[in-house]
Amino acid sequence: MSGDRVIITLQTADRTRKAEIALPRTMTAMDLIRASTKRWKMMFGADYVVTNLSLNRQLLPHEMLTEDRVRNHDILMIQPLALHGGG
């Protein structure tokens, strides 16, 4: 069924990697981060977040790609989590 999957464009923050893919709606943002960092050989040990650029909304790690969070053909970006600290 088409309602079980969503087609998205996934890209890295620096836009050096980009792909249009179909994913199950049951996939979580954390699942997407794990699969992407492994497949694209992204920096190990870094924390990443997923942002839906089409809706200007960050997905929490446990959130699934449900219709209210991710629509077909939305652009999702994986970016390193910016940590601010004092020295």
N, C-alpha and C positions, 0 to 999 in steps of 0.2 A: 504494500500500500504506500502511496506517495506521502501520506500523513505521518508515516513512521520515520521518514528521513527528511533532511533539510540540505539544500545545496547552498554552500557558502563560498566566498573567496576568503582564504586565510593568508595573511601576510605577516612578516616580521616588522618590527618597528622601523628598522632601517630600510625596509622594502627590498632587500636583496633576495628574499625568498617569497614566492607567492604561488598559490595553487587554488584552483576551483575544485572543490571536493563535495561529495555527498556523505553525510554523517547521520547516524541514528540519533533521533531526538532524545534518547535515553543517555547519551554521552554527556558527561559533566565537563565543566571548564577544566578541571584538574586532569581528567582523562585526555582532553585535547592537548593540554600543555605537555603531559608526559609523552604522548605519541609524537608530537611535533618536535620536541627537543631531541628525542631519540632519532627520528627520521632525518631531521635537518642538521643533526650534530651541533646543536646550540650549546652554549656555555654550560658546563656541568656545575652543579652546586648553586646556581643562581636561582632566585625566586622569580617567577613570571606571573603576569596577569593577562587575562583576555578581555579586550575591550571591543564591544560592538560599535564600530565607527558609524554605521548607518543609523543607529539609535542613540549614539553618544552615551553609552551605558557600559559600565564595567560589570563583568560576570563574576560572581563569587565562586570560589573553587567547587563548592558542592552543587551549584546550580546546573540543571540540565538545559539542553538546547531546545527548550519548549517554545511553542509558537508565540508566546507573549514576550520572550526574551530574544529570539532569533527568528527572523523571517527568511524565506527563500531569497537568495541572491544578496543577502547582507554581507558586509565586509567585516571580518573579525581580524583583530590584530593581536599578536602575542608580543608582549614587551617585558623587559626586565623590570622588576619592582624597584622603584627608586627608594632607597633608604637614605634618610637624612640623619646625620649624627654630628655631634660636636666633638671636638678634639681636645 
